[in-house]
């Protein structure tokens, strides 16, 4: 139990050292993945790594969607023609 605690503290400290732009989504994903991996067969580190990768992927997808201008829907196109 102590090793899990020390590993968690080390992981949080190392993630805090990373800049916010690089770690966006990683910390939340790593926490969720680590807990899920721990309960699914004591694979917390593997779950944290996978959660970090998924969290970064999800954060990038959200950032891309926010940068793109809103696409007009077919209903809006018909109203614009009127």
Buried (B, 14 or more C-beta within 10 A) or exposed (E): EEEEEEBBEEBEEEBEEEEEEEBBBBBBBBBBBBBBBBEEEEBBBBBBBBBBBBBBEBBEEEEEEEEEEEEEEEEEEEEEEE
